[in-house]
Amino acid sequence: MAVLIFLTALPISFGDEERDGFVVTFFDKKVKVLTPTKEGAEVGLSLENSTLGQLSGKVISGTSEVIAYFTLETHGHRNISVGAYLKKRVFVIPLNPPGQEIELKIGRPAYEIPPSEN
């Protein structure tokens, strides 16, 4: 019996796919940031904790307005809407353990931040 398999031309992309929001993943020795390709009021922020311990911090606007505080258990995640604040700049600031502030910018290629040496 012959089996026919038809493959359709689906756009498959690894690493450079379009995203509707920011993805900030915390690792033990670095932070990886993926950015959306388009700006809009519905832009979200997904925080992911891939460390071996609990992580807490805050998300603030460029005018120091607190958007949200967060606490993530090991391998936990949280989604926060940040689209309304992007014109003022938005930062993710790890508080415990302390780390370097992370500015969120639309359309930037994926990047990694090493831990701060405080």
Secondary structure, 3 states (H helix, E strand, C coil): CCCCCCCCCCCCCCCCCCCCEEEEEECCCCEEEECCCCCCCCCEEEEEECCCCCEEEEEEECCCCEEEEEEECCCCEEEEECHHHHHHCEEEEEEECECCCEEECCCCCCEEECCCCC
